[in-house]
Amino acid sequence: MSAEQPPTEPSNNAQVVVEEQLYCSLTGRPISRDEAYWAPPFITARELVTTILTTAFRAPHQLGYILFAEQPNVPYAKDVREQLAQRRSAEQLKLLIGMLVVLGLLLLPFILLIFR
């Protein structure tokens, strides 16, 4: 009889650390994990409106998920924090103005009927 040796399996205790290169989501510049600032992704007003309208027509049951699901954080370089904040504020202002224009266009016929 020959003695069979059990197959050697890798130890479950061994941890493999893989260093992947991070890139700033705003500038595309490579950054190290130590200098990464993690925040939700930057979404423009146009992307938001397009996604909402497309989802409303194609899969309305997914609207709740699209609007309320938590976004995974992405890396940004620490030196672009101020620029990111300014861009987010500008996009919020665009969205607010766009919503007010749409509201005004919806209310315009009623206002014209009242003052006739």
C-alpha positions as CSV (number, residue, x, y, z in Angstrom):
1,M,0.0,0.0,0.0
2,S,1.2,3.4,-0.8
3,A,0.7,6.3,1.6
4,E,-1.3,9.1,0.0
5,Q,-0.4,12.6,1.0
6,P,-3.3,15.1,1.5
7,P,-3.3,17.9,-1.1
8,T,-1.7,21.0,0.2
9,E,-4.1,23.9,0.5
10,P,-3.2,27.5,1.0
11,S,-3.6,28.6,4.6
12,N,-6.8,30.5,5.3
13,N,-4.8,32.7,7.7
14,A,-2.6,34.1,5.0
15,Q,-3.7,37.6,3.9
16,V,-2.9,38.9,0.4
17,V,-2.6,42.7,0.2
18,V,-3.0,44.1,-3.2
19,E,-2.0,47.7,-3.8
20,E,-4.0,49.1,-6.6
21,Q,-3.4,52.5,-8.1
22,L,-6.1,55.1,-7.2
23,Y,-7.0,57.9,-9.5
24,C,-8.7,61.2,-8.6
25,S,-12.3,61.0,-9.8
26,L,-12.2,64.7,-10.7
27,T,-8.9,65.2,-12.3
28,G,-7.9,61.6,-13.2
29,R,-4.5,62.2,-11.6
30,P,-2.9,59.1,-9.8
31,I,-3.0,59.5,-6.1
32,S,-1.8,57.3,-3.2
33,R,-4.2,55.7,-0.7
34,D,-2.8,58.0,2.0
35,E,-3.7,61.2,0.2
36,A,-7.1,60.1,-1.0
37,Y,-10.2,61.9,0.1
38,W,-13.2,59.7,-0.2
39,A,-16.6,61.2,-1.0
40,P,-19.7,60.4,-3.1
41,P,-19.2,60.7,-6.9
42,F,-19.7,64.0,-8.6
43,I,-22.9,64.0,-10.6
44,T,-23.9,66.9,-12.9
45,A,-27.4,68.2,-13.1
46,R,-27.7,67.0,-16.7
47,E,-26.7,63.4,-15.7
48,L,-29.2,63.5,-12.8
49,V,-32.1,64.7,-14.9
50,T,-31.3,62.4,-17.8
51,T,-31.0,59.4,-15.5
52,I,-34.3,60.2,-13.8
53,L,-36.2,60.7,-17.0
54,T,-34.7,57.6,-18.7
55,T,-35.5,55.5,-15.6
56,A,-39.1,57.0,-15.4
57,F,-39.8,55.9,-19.0
58,R,-37.9,52.6,-19.1
59,A,-38.2,51.2,-15.6
60,P,-40.3,53.3,-13.3
61,H,-40.2,50.7,-10.5
62,Q,-36.4,51.5,-10.2
63,L,-36.9,55.2,-9.5
64,G,-36.8,54.8,-5.7
65,Y,-33.6,52.9,-5.9
66,I,-32.0,55.4,-8.3
67,L,-33.0,58.4,-6.1
68,F,-32.4,57.0,-2.6
69,A,-29.7,54.3,-2.8
70,E,-26.4,55.3,-1.2
71,Q,-23.6,56.1,-3.6
72,P,-20.3,54.3,-3.1
73,N,-17.5,56.7,-2.2
74,V,-14.8,57.4,-4.8
75,P,-11.3,58.8,-4.3
76,Y,-10.4,62.5,-4.8
77,A,-7.1,64.2,-4.3
78,K,-7.1,66.3,-1.2
79,D,-6.1,69.4,-3.0
80,V,-9.2,69.4,-5.2
81,R,-11.7,69.5,-2.3
82,E,-12.4,73.2,-2.7
83,Q,-12.9,72.8,-6.5
84,L,-15.2,69.8,-5.9
85,A,-17.3,71.8,-3.5
86,Q,-17.6,74.7,-5.9
87,R,-18.6,72.4,-8.7
88,R,-21.2,70.7,-6.5
89,S,-22.6,74.1,-5.5
90,A,-22.8,75.2,-9.2
91,E,-24.6,71.9,-10.2
92,Q,-27.1,72.4,-7.3
93,L,-27.8,75.9,-8.5
94,K,-28.3,74.7,-12.1
95,L,-30.7,72.1,-10.9
96,L,-32.6,74.6,-8.7
97,I,-32.9,77.1,-11.6
98,G,-34.0,74.4,-14.0
99,M,-36.7,73.2,-11.6
100,L,-37.9,76.8,-11.1
101,V,-38.1,77.3,-14.8
102,V,-40.1,74.1,-15.3
103,L,-42.4,75.1,-12.4
104,G,-42.9,78.6,-14.0
105,L,-43.7,77.0,-17.4
106,L,-46.3,74.7,-15.7
107,L,-47.9,77.6,-13.8
108,L,-47.9,80.1,-16.7
109,P,-51.2,78.9,-18.3
110,F,-53.0,79.2,-14.9
111,I,-51.5,82.7,-14.3
112,L,-52.6,83.8,-17.8
113,L,-56.2,82.5,-17.1
114,I,-56.4,84.3,-13.8
115,F,-55.3,87.7,-15.2
116,R,-57.4,87.6,-18.3
